[in-house]
Amino acid sequence: MKTIRTALTVAATAMAMALPLIGTSTPAFAASRDGVCDSGEFCYYYNSNEAGSLSDFTGSISDLGATEPTCYDFKSAGAGQGVCVKNNAASVWNRTNQTVRVYYNSGFGGASQDFAPGAKGNLNSTLKNNNASHQFLSSGSSGNQSPVNDFDGGTRGFAADNCTAFAAYRIASRLGVPNFSNSWGGTTWGNAANWVNAARTAGVSVDSTPTVGAIAVNTVHNPGLGHVAYVNAVYSDGSYDVEEYNWNNPLAYGTRSHLHVDNVGSDFQYMLHF
């Protein structure tokens, strides 16, 4: 009996010693994904005006996921708890020191909305319940700048901060043509209005069918100059989204959504497939 009592005493002492360790571990989770919007986190809310269940993040997410159990879900108590965040968020609170950009598509693509450090707000009509990814930008970034670690600013022989320089970067970095430049393929690409002719000369496929990764060309905008952009999403109705430079943001990054191939000048007439 003495042996048993001794063993129980030792066990009880060990448990008592362990309990303070459990208590002191709590602060380590202050900035984890625990359903609390802590300082340093970006938080989605299920309802407008920062209401309902929330989901907290400490970094960029390229795809929030659409199905349980692999998606990022709303974690705190309240309406929406346990629901996947993707395509179900209505408002946000940015408690980081960086601008955070919310995107319509996975992979940081499509229409977007920026939230400055400390900002609270509802997602706009395009992104409400249509959010798929978000990206932490460099401190002080704004909606007129490209995403951090994205466009490298290199001209590749084109005018700096123009549509052609940005499209050339996309071709070099995403389309398997790392040496693409203004003289690639034995021809001069020049202004965007000349890109269709240059593409044909260089053996690049040209048509009017948008696909992800195509370079969209507008030959009638600002005659003699034109405009080019990178297609980053295509929809079942044939519309598409683009990333571009020097269109809605002068000499800076921008996006447009649900465009169509047309001949009126506001969208695009051709698609180049590298």
Buried (B, 14 or more C-beta within 10 A) or exposed (E): EEEEEEEEEEEEEEEEEEEEEEEEEEEEEEBEBEBBBBEEBBBBBBBBEBBBBBBBBEEBBBBBBBEEEEBBBBBBEBEBBEBBBBBBBBBBBBBBEBBBBBBBBBBBBBBBBBBBBEEBBBBEEBBBEBBBBBBBBEEEBEBEBBBBEBBEEBBBBBBEBBBBBBBBBBBBBEBEBEEBBBEBBEBBBBBBBBBBBBBBBBEBEBEEEBEBBBBBBBBBBEEEBBBBBBBBBBEEEEBBBBBBBBBEBEEBBBBBBBBEBEEEBEBBBBBBBB
